[in-house]
Amino acid sequence: MQDLKVELAAALDQAEWEWLMPHAQRDRLIVVNPGLDLVDVGVAIANDDVLSIQHWIGEQLISKPSPTQMASWQTNQAKRFNALIVQPYVLVQEPTMGFADK
């Protein structure tokens, strides 16, 4: 599992909303709360860790983007997100500070 975490951490990147729109349209975009570690969520999804995923969904820490969020992001298609691909999903997180704010 540590190898997977290292691999996913290396795959963490930035993405603009414009690039993410097609994934949202295919219902493959997952929004991760900034309080969670994006790589840890990716590991849980890759390992089919149902208990963690159900907990995060129940606490509304991971979700599909809402129509309100997508409308807001549509007004700024260059908005940047931290992004991680875990097939078949793309996990995104609005940065609080740091990585995508650079």
ChimeraX attribute file (.defattr): number of C-alpha atoms within 10 A of each C-alpha:
attribute: neighborCount
match mode: 1-to-1
recipient: residues
	/A:1	10
	/A:2	8
	/A:3	8
	/A:4	15
	/A:5	17
	/A:6	12
	/A:7	13
	/A:8	20
	/A:9	16
	/A:10	11
	/A:11	14
	/A:12	18
	/A:13	15
	/A:14	18
	/A:15	18
	/A:16	17
	/A:17	20
	/A:18	14
	/A:19	12
	/A:20	19
	/A:21	17
	/A:22	12
	/A:23	15
	/A:24	17
	/A:25	9
	/A:26	9
	/A:27	14
	/A:28	17
	/A:29	22
	/A:30	19
	/A:31	21
	/A:32	25
	/A:33	17
	/A:34	16
	/A:35	10
	/A:36	13
	/A:37	11
	/A:38	22
	/A:39	22
	/A:40	14
	/A:41	21
	/A:42	24
	/A:43	20
	/A:44	17
	/A:45	17
	/A:46	17
	/A:47	11
	/A:48	11
	/A:49	12
	/A:50	11
	/A:51	10
	/A:52	13
	/A:53	16
	/A:54	13
	/A:55	12
	/A:56	17
	/A:57	14
	/A:58	11
	/A:59	10
	/A:60	13
	/A:61	16
	/A:62	22
	/A:63	16
	/A:64	17
	/A:65	17
	/A:66	10
	/A:67	9
	/A:68	9
	/A:69	11
	/A:70	13
	/A:71	11
	/A:72	12
	/A:73	17
	/A:74	14
	/A:75	10
	/A:76	12
	/A:77	14
	/A:78	13
	/A:79	17
	/A:80	23
	/A:81	22
	/A:82	21
	/A:83	26
	/A:84	24
	/A:85	15
	/A:86	16
	/A:87	11
	/A:88	11
	/A:89	18
	/A:90	18
	/A:91	28
	/A:92	28
	/A:93	23
	/A:94	16
	/A:95	17
	/A:96	11
	/A:97	9
	/A:98	8
	/A:99	13
	/A:100	18
	/A:101	13
	/A:102	6
